[in-house]
Amino acid sequence: MNLTPSATALRRSATAPALTYAVRFGACALMVTLLLLSTSISSIDTPQFLPIPLDGFTTVIQKDFQVILDNPGDIESANNVVFANNCEYPTRIVSIVEEGTWVEPGDVIVELDSSGFHDYAQKRRILLVKAEKVLKDAEEDVKIQELTNASRIAEAELDAQLAEMKLRGYIEAEYPQAKHQLESAAILAKEKLIAAEKQLKFIADMVRLGYRSQEDYEKQRLTTMKAQQASELAAGKVQILVDFTHARTLASLKGNLEEAQQHVERTKAVAKSALYSRKRTLESRQRVVDIHARRLEKAEESIAACTIRANTAGEVVLGTTSSSSEVRLKEGDSVYYLQILAKIPDRDTLQVNLRIHESKLRYLNTGISADVKVEAANNDTFAGRVVSVSRVPLRGRYPNYDLREYEVIVEITEPIERVQRLTPGMTAHVALQAVRRPNAMTVPLSSVVHIGRQHYAFVLDGEEIVPREVELGDVSETSAEIRHGLNAGEEVVEHPRVDCADRLIWLEASSTL
């Protein structure tokens, strides 16, 4: 395509302006083609484009490429002695020194209102004394319950031991002895019966021989019958003892032992429950004492925290009414817990606190150099370096609460005599040298366009304007680093979005086909 003459030839031609003018007016017909292109680009093979103005080109330059991040910040001490409000209750400032006041260790910097805390602390002391008395009673109840439990358990265990001994004594002594006595009596009765039967037989023989009378026989027969009854009675007692009395007594003694053992377990369970209840009551009352003691301690700590004294010598820098305010604290202002009330900065070690937008975070690393320009110091520039980059974003400031910024700390690395010219609180403009590439191919940032996932530059190739895909490196606010796609000395369209609008339409449409 022969779209336009080269920029060099046009610059050397005296009639170049007239030619450009003619070409522009002669391109009116091309506009119709562009409109048709937007509806049916596939039907156009070789579209015609508008020419590029003579001053619309720029040259690819090989030079050192830099990305410099310029941000404002406040100078502060790297080693501040911070005095915060450690009073946990709402209060206000009764007195405060003026900013810039030189203080020595022990001097009062801020005095907070503690009048309400003294009454509160006194009430807590009274409540604490009452709670300690109740706690003492609970401790005595636990001791009494422990002694009562020990006595009841010992008594129940003794009953169980006696029941066991009684059972063992019956099995091993009482029952064998009773059985032996009854068996002995049965044997004796049996022997008496045998003797009586022999005597009865002897008398019966004597009666037949006429030596004894019938009356003697009847007496002996009656004696024999009595002996028989005595023998049967003795044998029956043995049988009753073995079959009935022994089983009943044994079951009763075993039941008594089992009941005594169960009574021991019941006594232990009841004792454990009672002691547990007493201990829970003790713990509850101990917690009440701890709560009152802690609240009293906090009240006393707050009273002590109402007087803030310097622990080092230096000039006082007052805090602000809030983190988003620049208004310094004064007498009568209300303050909240942990609010910074004052600082004593170390002026020998200063730094600048910056807030960098998240889009520039990829350029930030510790150790990169910085130039710190301070207006209040006759616009002098001081050397510095990045010593800290936060990992989490800061909350956006009003009204842009959704803004994501990261805190960057820049240390001023000048000698002490130069650093002492600065004062914490001064405003500084910091130029961070984020990227430095020697001998890099650079073009103006406006000369590169983004189409789809690729970047393009429109290069002057002979007499044609050719879109060429390029690989971008780092970019600054005005320039872009070209890693691949362009060579030094080539000419590219400086503002393709304006001067190559028709070519962009055609290129974007072609990329979607």
Buried (B, 14 or more C-beta within 10 A) or exposed (E): EEBBBBBEEBEEEEEBEEBBEEBEEEBEEBEEBBEEBEEEBEEBEEBEBBBBBBEBBBEBBBEEBBBBBEBEBBBBBBEBBEBBBBBBBEBEBBEBBEBEBEBEEEBEBBBBBBEBBEEBBEBBBEBBEEBBEBBEEBBEBBEEBBEEBEEBBEEBBEBBBEBBEBBEEBBEEBBEEBBEEBBEBBBEBBEBBEEBBEBBEEBBEBBEEEEBEEEBBEEBBEBBEEBBEBBBEBBEBBEEBBEEBBEEBBEEBBEBBEEBBEBBEEBBEEBEEBBEEBBEBBEEBBEBBEBBBEBBEBBBBBBEBBEBBBEEEBBBBBBBBEEEEEEBBEEEBEBEBEBBBBBBBBBEBBBBBBBBEEEBBEBBEEEBBBBBBBEBBEEBBBBBBBBEBBEEBEEEEEEEEEBBBBBBBBBBBBEEEBBEBBBBBBEBBBBBBBBBBEEBBBBBEBBBBEBEEBBBBBBBEEBBBBBBEBEBBBBBEEBBBBEEBBEEEBBBBBBBEEBBBBBBBBBEBBEEE
